[in-house]
Structure formats: C-alpha cells, structure tokens
Amino acid sequence: MKHKEYVILVNDLDEEIGREEKMAAHELGLLHRAFSIFIFRKEDNQLQLLLQRRHPHKYHCGNLWTNTCCSHPRPGETVMEAAQRRLEEEMGFKAQILSCGTFQYTAPFDNGLVENELDHVLVGFADPETIKPDPDEVSDYRWVSINQLKDELEKTPGSFTPWFHQALEVALKTDD
C-alpha cells in the first residue's frame, strides 16, 4: 500500500501556510504548490516538446495529454528538488531544468476533486536516448512540433489537461 503523500499549502504569494494530505487538498480545493516540466529538443530545425498521456487510472485527467511531467513538491522539498526527482521517477531520465515563471489556476473535475494550484513552470532541453515512463503514471508519450501542437490545441482542446494551455504559454515565453 502506498504511503500518504502531502502537498505544501500556499497563499497567493506562494508563501507556505501549511501542509495537507494530497487527496484531501484536492477534495477541499486548497491552494497548493505544484510544478509543470516542459522538455524541448530541436529536431529537423524545429522545436519539439515531449508530451505524456496520463494513465487512465490517475485521480484526475486520465488519458489526457499534458506536459512532460507535473507533480507537487513534498513538505521540506524545494520545487527544483521535487522536479528533478519526479522527472526521473515519472519519465525515467534526468535533465537540467530552469524556472521560467508561475501561474495560478483552479479546475473542478466531474469526480468532485478540484485542482487549485500555484504552478511553477520549468523548462529544459534534452534528447534522452532512453525514455522509460512509469507505467502507473504514463500511458504514452510523444515528441510533437510546436506548430503541430498549436494546431491540435485549437482543434481538440479537450484532449489536453486543463493546466496545459496556460503552462505552455509560460514555457514558450522564454523561447521568444
């Protein structure tokens, strides 16, 4: 049986105000710290992003496409420490990443859970020889050009997680 995971509760200024068990925080819609990692590469002179499809049995947004990795730091863990840990656990590789901004969003789900996150957007460039996603977290992954991704977002926005659009905007601002 998995041990309980805790998230860091924050105020609108990203100041820590407590901690809560992860599922309880999502049931109550409490604002907590999170991060979204975007791993890019250049292929055929085009910028590409590594996407993952969330496992169908995730507690929300199962089967939806999203950024390379997303999660929450544990109490006592920095965003960067947590991001490095989760990228390796979830996608099976390491990469240098940098912070490029934050945003806050709230998304209620049909199952009664609510994401209410202050999300740190992190970017990196890598072209790992081996990508070994955790099969309990990720059902698929793919590299996609930014132009193709923008086309997909316009034609099938419901195929992506609710935070992805905003997080992508923050991630791409560093590439202008």
Backbone as CSV, one residue per row, in Angstrom:
resi,resn,N_x,N_y,N_z,CA_x,CA_y,CA_z,C_x,C_y,C_z
1,MET,0.846,-1.189,0.000,0.000,0.000,0.000,0.889,1.249,0.000
2,LYS,0.489,2.229,-0.800,1.267,3.471,-0.892,1.157,4.276,0.398
3,HIS,2.250,4.961,0.740,2.198,5.844,1.904,1.508,7.148,1.494
4,LYS,1.009,7.868,2.486,0.302,9.114,2.195,1.275,10.170,1.695
5,GLU,0.866,10.867,0.653,1.635,11.988,0.108,1.032,13.278,0.632
6,TYR,1.885,14.245,0.935,1.432,15.545,1.417,1.856,16.625,0.424
7,VAL,1.040,17.667,0.325,1.360,18.819,-0.518,1.572,20.033,0.385
8,ILE,2.237,21.036,-0.185,2.514,22.273,0.539,1.399,23.271,0.227
9,LEU,0.679,23.690,1.243,-0.359,24.707,1.069,0.314,26.072,1.033
10,VAL,-0.171,26.942,0.137,0.417,28.269,-0.017,-0.679,29.323,-0.114
11,ASN,-0.262,30.589,0.047,-1.187,31.694,-0.222,-0.932,32.190,-1.648
12,ASP,-1.605,33.252,-2.041,-1.476,33.771,-3.410,-0.068,34.259,-3.740
13,LEU,0.758,34.489,-2.718,2.136,34.945,-2.933,3.124,33.778,-2.912
14,ASP,2.604,32.551,-2.912,3.415,31.334,-2.879,4.181,31.193,-1.569
15,GLU,3.639,31.769,-0.502,4.230,31.621,0.826,3.595,30.405,1.497
16,GLU,4.421,29.538,2.056,3.927,28.324,2.677,3.076,28.662,3.900
17,ILE,1.876,28.070,3.964,0.989,28.305,5.102,0.596,27.006,5.807
18,GLY,1.098,25.873,5.311,0.790,24.592,5.951,1.019,23.446,5.002
19,ARG,0.479,22.297,5.394,0.559,21.112,4.539,-0.735,20.338,4.695
20,GLU,-1.027,19.509,3.706,-2.253,18.710,3.748,-2.016,17.430,2.959
21,GLU,-2.686,16.376,3.347,-2.616,15.127,2.590,-3.115,15.435,1.171
22,LYS,-2.437,14.866,0.169,-2.677,15.236,-1.231,-4.142,15.088,-1.652
23,MET,-4.757,13.959,-1.380,-6.144,13.766,-1.819,-7.091,14.702,-1.066
24,ALA,-6.846,14.930,0.212,-7.692,15.855,0.973,-7.583,17.267,0.406
25,ALA,-6.369,17.675,0.031,-6.187,19.006,-0.562,-6.993,19.139,-1.851
26,HIS,-7.055,18.060,-2.640,-7.815,18.097,-3.890,-9.321,17.976,-3.650
27,GLU,-9.721,17.268,-2.610,-11.146,17.190,-2.269,-11.663,18.536,-1.776
28,LEU,-10.820,19.249,-0.999,-11.218,20.534,-0.420,-10.901,21.726,-1.320
29,GLY,-10.162,21.500,-2.390,-9.802,22.581,-3.307,-8.843,23.593,-2.703
30,LEU,-7.932,23.136,-1.847,-6.995,24.036,-1.169,-5.846,24.427,-2.109
31,LEU,-5.455,25.695,-2.057,-4.357,26.179,-2.897,-3.049,25.541,-2.439
32,HIS,-2.352,24.913,-3.388,-1.100,24.246,-3.061,-0.076,24.452,-4.176
33,ARG,1.183,24.204,-3.833,2.304,24.405,-4.752,2.422,23.204,-5.678
34,ALA,2.695,23.480,-6.945,2.853,22.425,-7.946,3.919,22.865,-8.945
35,PHE,4.258,21.955,-9.850,5.172,22.318,-10.930,4.809,21.560,-12.194
36,SER,5.166,22.159,-13.320,4.966,21.563,-14.642,6.281,21.674,-15.400
37,ILE,6.808,20.523,-15.832,8.078,20.478,-16.555,7.816,20.327,-18.050
38,PHE,8.537,21.122,-18.838,8.481,21.049,-20.302,9.883,20.743,-20.814
39,ILE,10.058,19.579,-21.428,11.343,19.217,-22.021,11.231,19.383,-23.540
40,PHE,12.118,20.222,-24.070,12.148,20.521,-25.503,13.391,19.906,-26.135
41,ARG,13.345,19.764,-27.464,14.516,19.408,-28.260,14.379,20.071,-29.622
42,LYS,15.491,20.168,-30.328,15.472,20.628,-31.723,15.613,19.400,-32.603
43,GLU,14.698,19.233,-33.541,14.719,18.113,-34.470,14.345,18.663,-35.842
44,ASP,15.193,18.415,-36.829,14.957,18.943,-38.183,14.697,20.444,-38.149
45,ASN,15.474,21.127,-37.330,15.404,22.585,-37.197,14.062,23.088,-36.656
46,GLN,13.304,22.205,-36.000,12.034,22.594,-35.385,12.101,22.325,-33.889
47,LEU,11.478,23.201,-33.131,11.357,22.995,-31.696,10.273,21.958,-31.447
48,GLN,10.598,20.938,-30.654,9.635,19.893,-30.304,9.524,19.800,-28.789
49,LEU,8.343,19.394,-28.340,8.053,19.219,-26.921,7.718,17.762,-26.664
50,LEU,8.241,17.225,-25.559,7.915,15.867,-25.141,6.630,15.911,-24.313
51,LEU,5.581,15.290,-24.851,4.294,15.201,-24.160,4.140,13.819,-23.542
52,GLN,3.342,13.756,-22.493,2.936,12.462,-21.942,1.418,12.398,-21.906
53,ARG,0.898,11.167,-22.034,-0.535,10.934,-21.819,-0.674,10.309,-20.435
54,ARG,-1.484,10.968,-19.615,-1.676,10.487,-18.244,-2.359,9.118,-18.244
55,HIS,-1.936,8.277,-17.316,-2.520,6.942,-17.192,-4.027,7.074,-16.963
56,PRO,-4.827,6.191,-17.560,-6.288,6.309,-17.421,-6.794,6.245,-15.981
57,HIS,-6.019,5.644,-15.077,-6.477,5.487,-13.691,-5.952,6.566,-12.757
58,LYS,-5.362,7.648,-13.303,-4.920,8.763,-12.452,-6.150,9.353,-11.753
59,TYR,-5.918,10.020,-10.635,-7.041,10.521,-9.838,-7.829,11.631,-10.543
60,HIS,-7.251,12.254,-11.561,-7.998,13.136,-12.459,-7.233,13.249,-13.775
61,CYS,-7.937,13.627,-14.822,-7.358,13.875,-16.146,-6.722,12.643,-16.784
62,GLY,-7.213,11.462,-16.437,-6.711,10.245,-17.065,-6.925,10.276,-18.577
63,ASN,-5.947,9.763,-19.319,-5.956,9.681,-20.788,-5.759,11.016,-21.490
64,LEU,-5.569,12.101,-20.756,-5.345,13.392,-21.409,-3.853,13.627,-21.621
65,TRP,-3.534,14.335,-22.706,-2.158,14.712,-22.994,-1.769,15.916,-22.141
66,THR,-0.510,15.958,-21.754,-0.028,17.072,-20.947,1.475,17.231,-21.133
67,ASN,2.038,18.181,-20.402,3.475,18.441,-20.485,4.271,17.230,-20.004
68,THR,5.572,17.298,-20.146,6.463,16.163,-19.906,6.272,15.535,-18.534
69,CYS,6.100,16.357,-17.519,5.962,15.850,-16.150,5.331,16.949,-15.308
70,CYS,4.465,16.560,-14.370,3.916,17.526,-13.423,3.652,16.824,-12.107
71,SER,3.805,17.571,-11.030,3.612,16.987,-9.709,3.625,18.091,-8.658
72,HIS,3.863,17.683,-7.417,3.879,18.598,-6.275,5.137,18.349,-5.454
73,PRO,5.788,19.414,-4.975,6.880,19.185,-4.021,6.316,18.690,-2.691
74,ARG,7.103,17.882,-2.022,6.728,17.425,-0.686,7.140,18.484,0.334
75,PRO,6.504,18.496,1.505,6.956,19.414,2.556,8.457,19.228,2.815
76,GLY,9.181,20.352,2.891,10.611,20.322,3.110,11.437,20.161,1.844
77,GLU,10.793,20.066,0.705,11.469,19.861,-0.577,11.274,21.103,-1.441
78,THR,12.327,21.574,-2.092,12.175,22.712,-2.988,11.492,22.256,-4.280
79,VAL,10.988,23.214,-5.028,10.366,22.904,-6.316,11.377,22.199,-7.215
80,MET,12.612,22.711,-7.263,13.615,22.137,-8.147,14.003,20.721,-7.722
81,GLU,14.144,20.486,-6.421,14.446,19.130,-5.938,13.326,18.160,-6.323
82,ALA,12.101,18.584,-6.124,10.955,17.740,-6.449,10.871,17.490,-7.952
83,ALA,11.136,18.516,-8.738,11.054,18.383,-10.196,12.086,17.379,-10.705
84,GLN,13.307,17.471,-10.198,14.344,16.517,-10.624,13.953,15.088,-10.216
85,ARG,13.446,14.950,-9.001,13.030,13.624,-8.517,11.912,13.051,-9.380
86,ARG,10.873,13.856,-9.609,9.704,13.352,-10.347,9.984,13.119,-11.826
87,LEU,10.834,13.929,-12.447,11.163,13.695,-13.860,11.795,12.315,-14.016
88,GLU,12.696,11.979,-13.107,13.340,10.669,-13.186,12.356,9.548,-12.836
89,GLU,11.535,9.741,-11.790,10.568,8.706,-11.399,9.503,8.492,-12.464
90,GLU,8.995,9.585,-13.021,7.846,9.510,-13.921,8.234,9.207,-15.366
91,MET,9.355,9.809,-15.843,9.731,9.654,-17.253,11.026,8.860,-17.466
92,GLY,11.757,8.583,-16.392,12.911,7.707,-16.494,14.178,8.336,-17.021
93,PHE,14.283,9.656,-16.965,15.535,10.304,-17.373,15.754,11.569,-16.567
94,LYS,16.991,12.061,-16.634,17.365,13.303,-15.962,17.599,14.382,-17.004
95,ALA,17.405,15.641,-16.604,17.679,16.774,-17.491,17.888,18.013,-16.631
96,GLN,18.680,18.932,-17.137,18.807,20.226,-16.472,17.558,21.035,-16.791
97,ILE,16.996,21.645,-15.766,15.786,22.443,-15.964,15.942,23.780,-15.253
98,LEU,15.221,24.761,-15.773,15.231,26.114,-15.224,13.805,26.575,-14.996
99,SER,13.631,27.434,-14.008,12.329,28.021,-13.733,12.077,29.179,-14.691
100,CYS,10.866,29.264,-15.225,10.574,30.378,-16.143,9.307,31.140,-15.775
101,GLY,8.704,30.834,-14.626,7.542,31.613,-14.206,6.543,30.767,-13.450
102,THR,5.501,31.428,-12.969,4.426,30.754,-12.248,3.085,31.277,-12.747
103,PHE,2.054,30.522,-12.465,0.674,30.978,-12.686,-0.215,30.213,-11.719
104,GLN,-1.406,30.727,-11.514,-2.352,30.095,-10.604,-3.601,29.730,-11.388
105,TYR,-4.148,28.555,-11.121,-5.380,28.142,-11.791,-6.205,27.261,-10.864
106,THR,-7.493,27.189,-11.172,-8.414,26.300,-10.468,-9.203,25.531,-11.519
107,ALA,-9.321,24.219,-11.323,-10.072,23.383,-12.264,-10.854,22.332,-11.482
108,PRO,-12.193,22.426,-11.487,-13.009,21.383,-10.855,-13.191,20.204,-11.825
109,PHE,-13.298,19.001,-11.277,-13.468,17.800,-12.096,-14.773,17.104,-11.769
110,ASP,-15.243,16.286,-12.701,-16.516,15.579,-12.542,-16.525,14.658,-11.326
111,ASN,-15.348,14.176,-10.891,-15.296,13.252,-9.754,-15.296,13.977,-8.408
112,GLY,-15.504,15.312,-8.413,-15.581,16.079,-7.179,-14.255,16.658,-6.714
113,LEU,-13.150,16.262,-7.341,-11.852,16.822,-6.983,-11.667,18.190,-7.628
114,VAL,-10.820,19.006,-7.015,-10.539,20.345,-7.532,-9.026,20.570,-7.504
115,GLU,-8.473,20.938,-8.651,-7.084,21.392,-8.688,-7.107,22.884,-8.410
116,ASN,-6.362,23.307,-7.429,-6.217,24.720,-7.100,-4.731,24.905,-6.824
117,GLU,-4.005,25.269,-7.869,-2.549,25.224,-7.794,-1.887,26.547,-8.125
118,LEU,-0.790,26.786,-7.443,0.160,27.801,-7.841,1.284,26.995,-8.498
119,ASP,1.317,27.059,-9.824,2.132,26.158,-10.636,3.425,26.833,-11.081
120,HIS,4.555,26.211,-10.761,5.879,26.661,-11.199,6.182,25.984,-12.528
121,VAL,6.429,26.762,-13.570,6.718,26.210,-14.892,8.229,26.118,-15.057
122,LEU,8.692,24.920,-15.399,10.115,24.625,-15.535,10.386,24.113,-16.946
123,VAL,11.481,24.559,-17.542,11.808,24.129,-18.907,13.235,23.598,-18.963
124,GLY,13.453,22.708,-19.920,14.777,22.175,-20.164,14.876,21.702,-21.596
125,PHE,16.109,21.536,-22.056,16.362,20.984,-23.381,17.100,19.673,-23.197
126,ALA,16.581,18.612,-23.789,17.198,17.296,-23.692,16.680,16.443,-24.841
127,ASP,17.441,15.464,-25.203,17.010,14.469,-26.181,17.483,13.119,-25.665
128,PRO,16.832,12.636,-24.603,17.302,11.417,-23.964,17.259,10.225,-24.916
129,GLU,18.316,9.413,-24.866,18.346,8.200,-25.680,17.270,7.235,-25.220
130,THR,17.043,7.200,-23.916,16.066,6.273,-23.351,15.052,7.044,-22.522
131,ILE,13.790,6.830,-22.822,12.695,7.371,-22.029,11.936,6.159,-21.502
132,LYS,11.887,6.022,-20.184,11.225,4.866,-19.566,10.158,5.359,-18.608
133,PRO,8.975,5.691,-19.121,7.932,6.202,-18.229,7.442,5.143,-17.246
134,ASP,7.044,5.611,-16.080,6.424,4.745,-15.075,5.050,4.345,-15.621
135,PRO,4.805,3.047,-15.848,3.531,2.626,-16.450,2.313,2.903,-15.571
136,ASP,2.515,3.160,-14.277,1.395,3.518,-13.401,1.029,5.000,-13.519
137,GLU,1.915,5.789,-14.113,1.710,7.232,-14.244,1.402,7.655,-15.683
138,VAL,2.062,7.022,-16.644,2.063,7.475,-18.030,1.634,6.328,-18.940
139,SER,0.635,6.564,-19.798,0.205,5.512,-20.721,0.851,5.645,-22.100
140,ASP,1.374,6.831,-22.430,2.001,7.035,-23.729,2.809,8.323,-23.671
141,TYR,3.689,8.508,-24.643,4.428,9.763,-24.770,4.789,9.963,-26.225
142,ARG,5.083,11.215,-26.579,5.471,11.529,-27.956,6.128,12.900,-28.011
143,TRP,6.975,13.063,-29.016,7.536,14.373,-29.338,6.616,15.011,-30.369
144,VAL,6.348,16.294,-30.214,5.473,16.999,-31.153,6.067,18.380,-31.428
145,SER,6.008,18.792,-32.691,6.486,20.140,-33.022,5.521,21.168,-32.427
146,ILE,6.036,22.330,-32.145,5.208,23.377,-31.543,4.084,23.774,-32.499
147,ASN,4.363,23.841,-33.798,3.308,24.175,-34.768,2.202,23.127,-34.778
148,GLN,2.574,21.853,-34.771,1.569,20.791,-34.743,0.789,20.839,-33.434
149,LEU,1.493,21.100,-32.325,0.839,21.175,-31.018,-0.186,22.305,-30.988
150,LYS,0.170,23.467,-31.501,-0.771,24.594,-31.523,-2.004,24.249,-32.356
151,ASP,-1.798,23.519,-33.456,-2.908,23.080,-34.297,-3.812,22.119,-33.516
152,GLU,-3.222,21.170,-32.806,-4.007,20.214,-32.009,-4.767,20.925,-30.894
153,LEU,-4.111,21.884,-30.248,-4.774,22.618,-29.167,-5.996,23.384,-29.678
154,GLU,-5.905,23.878,-30.894,-7.029,24.612,-31.483,-8.149,23.658,-31.880
155,LYS,-7.801,22.507,-32.468,-8.804,21.580,-32.993,-9.392,20.672,-31.921
156,THR,-8.581,20.241,-30.951,-9.057,19.296,-29.927,-8.579,19.719,-28.535
157,PRO,-9.011,20.885,-28.054,-8.526,21.364,-26.748,-8.873,20.413,-25.601
158,GLY,-9.947,19.644,-25.727,-10.354,18.719,-24.672,-9.463,17.498,-24.551
159,SER,-8.490,17.339,-25.446,-7.548,16.212,-25.379,-6.395,16.491,-24.424
160,PHE,-6.361,17.722,-23.875,-5.254,18.149,-23.032,-5.750,18.501,-21.628
161,THR,-4.850,18.404,-20.663,-5.201,18.736,-19.277,-5.555,20.222,-19.168
162,PRO,-6.356,20.597,-18.166,-6.806,21.987,-18.055,-5.689,22.996,-17.784
163,TRP,-4.595,22.575,-17.177,-3.496,23.498,-16.898,-2.529,23.640,-18.064
164,PHE,-2.587,22.713,-19.009,-1.574,22.648,-20.057,-1.493,23.925,-20.887
165,HIS,-2.644,24.471,-21.284,-2.650,25.662,-22.143,-1.899,26.823,-21.486
166,GLN,-2.239,27.107,-20.224,-1.601,28.220,-19.518,-0.120,27.945,-19.264
167,ALA,0.196,26.734,-18.849,1.586,26.386,-18.570,2.436,26.483,-19.839
168,LEU,1.891,26.061,-20.962,2.612,26.135,-22.228,2.918,27.586,-22.591
169,GLU,1.950,28.477,-22.385,2.183,29.899,-22.661,3.365,30.417,-21.859
170,VAL,3.442,30.044,-20.578,4.562,30.479,-19.739,5.858,29.874,-20.240
171,ALA,5.829,28.593,-20.577,7.035,27.895,-21.032,7.561,28.486,-22.343
172,LEU,6.676,28.849,-23.243,7.110,29.360,-24.550,7.535,30.817,-24.508
173,LYS,7.166,31.551,-23.473,7.597,32.948,-23.348,9.111,33.039,-23.265
174,THR,9.751,32.023,-22.699,11.206,32.033,-22.571,11.874,31.751,-23.915
175,ASP,11.085,31.335,-24.898,11.666,30.957,-26.186,11.503,32.052,-27.231
176,ASP,10.920,33.171,-26.886,10.702,34.254,-27.860,11.998,34.904,-28.283
